[in-house]
């Protein structure tokens, strides 16, 4: 029988006592066959682990209201727990598992270091020093929504009828959760145990961190949720569980009005411009279902009394009667519309490793929630009961009355208040690991798409594009992917050198030959691409007539039939010059510069000798800056050449082509047919194309840009100006909601701290921050001081990895702890930066709906109905009668 040490504070001092762990949770057993939990408080229940909703709309509001308004048995309690959990082990495990079959001395170390960085910052806040001071990005978490349902039973064991009632209620709830989009996963004993141990054990060596998840069937579940080294100390205003402090707050007063969807603000400020809680916390709403008819009669009786008092002389003595009458009117109106009366509490659990930090977080919580008209109060003297009632299956029927924390409202009002929303978690596969503005771990992968695996990066200068590209490419290479970068600015020379890749340049002394016909495998399949390339040779601006193109196509096909892979540009030029029509002769003349006698001929005459044997190849066009036409043709041929490499390569190895500064060359002439062909080939053979440009407007200025945008399942937007965003919004080129455009305008970069990326994908939309540790900062840095220090250690014989760690050691960046003074300094700088930044209206996740008016203290709620405001009680508790 498991006991834990509980120390409670009394007037005469702290008196320790041994308490059975079972007193802190009622869950005793789990029936694996029938999938329900048996509790020692006279209840049975079921639960679901759900995915928080990343957005809202009116249809969603109706579905949630319908879910709450169902005919659940009397005295049912449904609990909604939104937990910003430190448990991201599954995601980090997937991150490592993706790379388990590939090893590289540096790339594997990058992944190991990245996983360590992310895991460390589930415990310690991410404190970074930028040009303007320190910045606190808070801790990394995973938002988990746990929904449990429990019903009372009369005897010690549940009867057949009671089980049928539970299963019927559970089926209704699960069906509704699926229809709404929560993707519910039914709680079993293992999942419940892991959830509970994560909530209650916060040490670095906690059992859940060590992978101990299995439920022991031989002992009660509630005796397995505390680790042996976790003791509990109960104080007047807080709890201590092991080395972690917890504080519980409750809503004394709820806002008078709220929009449906505003509850997404529970996880933090989506705009990135306001304050947010930097610690782990959980929001719990327990919804109690009283007998609807009795409750309605009781409310009618109290309303009648209150109305009579509100219109008499008593109103002058007790002015709160007026507000109380309004609250009863709000409830009456909502119930008349068919909404079920409920009772609900709203509480928050905050966790931090020190008392100072938990106190600071609680104060911040009260201040931030006050902006939304919540009055959050500390639960003095009842911290332990409030903790117990906030845990899964912990809500007690007796607590509805005894704790005095429940408010009366209807399903319509509860719909708006419930903690059902969260930030977008990313695409699903953690090839790249980002962090949301409020600390949610975000996964990102081009391969989480059922259409194509392509993407576009649009980034203004200085917004962190190169840093993001470095992270993206190394993340894929660490799994074994082959990557080709086509650049015209030497941005990837250092990374290529560090990874010992192939760095190919096209200077005057270059002996590279890119004869496209030498590597053709299927001429018919590649004909469009080859003809487009020859047409671009003849006319870089695409000023050829349809007749010229058609005749050249015919001549090329004829030459191929006779010469096959021995075909040259010279053969095409000669055939065109021999054509009787002057227009075709002109094409032959215009091809001269690419023949063996022309100034560009050496790059295309002879056997193709470009070989892609390295995992990472950078094709640098910077030395062709003065020869724009040649640079364009080289770019097209390189894309075609990579196509062939993808075709011949291992289908199980991912391939990525990244075109950075060279993108401008694709805008010249009519290359859209060529690019469409390229994208088809890459998609067919599981390749990915990433195109980078400065402005998103660039994509829509010509046919090739539009073709690229249409064939890209992903869009990564960094730091776009408001003018650019407005331009694409007005033109209708970019499909986003108004809230999406508002969100896009807030995307920014803080140098040395993070780069923000607005991600639009088929699976969702959101903003992720690329926050890296000192190892990756040094790896990707082009700062001469950083490069010099690394090179100094490499000259001593150290590997790149060891050299970076040596520099980190010299700078004192290998420390694992963050002191409170640094946190305070970072928070003060963060507040200063935000106070100086112009703040747009907070972006909405869905349509901005008309606010729902809530009942005040009696039962305050908040919501938004699409067409009309709805009221709810807000001041005096509807359960209390005001008497003279």
Secondary structure, DSSP 4 states (H G I P E B T S, - for coil): --EEEEEEEETTEEEEEEEEGGGG--EEEEETTTTEEEETTTEEEEEEEEPPBS---HHHHHHHHHHHTS-PPTTEEEEEEEEEES--HHHHHHHHHTTTT---TTHHHHHHHHHHHHHHTTTS--EEEETTEEEE----BEEEEEEEEEEE-SSSS--HHHHHHHHHHHHHHHHHHHHHT---EE--HHHHHHHHHHHH--STT-TTTTT-----TTS-GGGSSS-TT--EEE-SS-EEETTEEEEEEEEEE--SEE-TTGGGGGG--TTSSS----SEEEEEEEEEE--HHHHHHHHHHHHHHHHHHHTSTHHHH-THHHHHHHHHHHHHHHHHTTPPEEEEEEEEEEEESSHHHHHHHHHHHHHHHHHTT-EEEE-TT-HHHHHHHHSTT---TTHHHHS---EEEEHHHHHHHS--B----BSSSTTEEEEETTSBEEEE-TTS-SS---EEEEE-TTSSHHHHHHHHHHHHHTTT-EEEEEESS-TTHHHHHHTT-EEEE--TT------GGGG-S-HHHHHHHHHHHHHHHH-TT----HHHHHHHHHHHHHHHHHHGGG--HHHHHHHHHTSSSHHHHHHHHHTGGGSTTSTTGGGTSS-------SSEEEEE-GGGTT-HHHHHHHHHHHHHHHHHHHHHS-TTS-EEEEE-GGGGGGGSSS-HHHHHHHHHHHHHTTEEEEEEES-GGGGGSSHHHHHHHHT-SEEEEES--HHHHHHHHHHT-S---HHHHHHHHT--EETTTEEEEEEE-SS-EEEEEE---HHHHHHH---HHHHHHHHHHHHTT--HHHHHHHHHHHTT-------HHHHHHHHHHHHHHHHHS--PPPPPSS--PEEEE--BTTS---EEESSS-B---BSS-TTS----
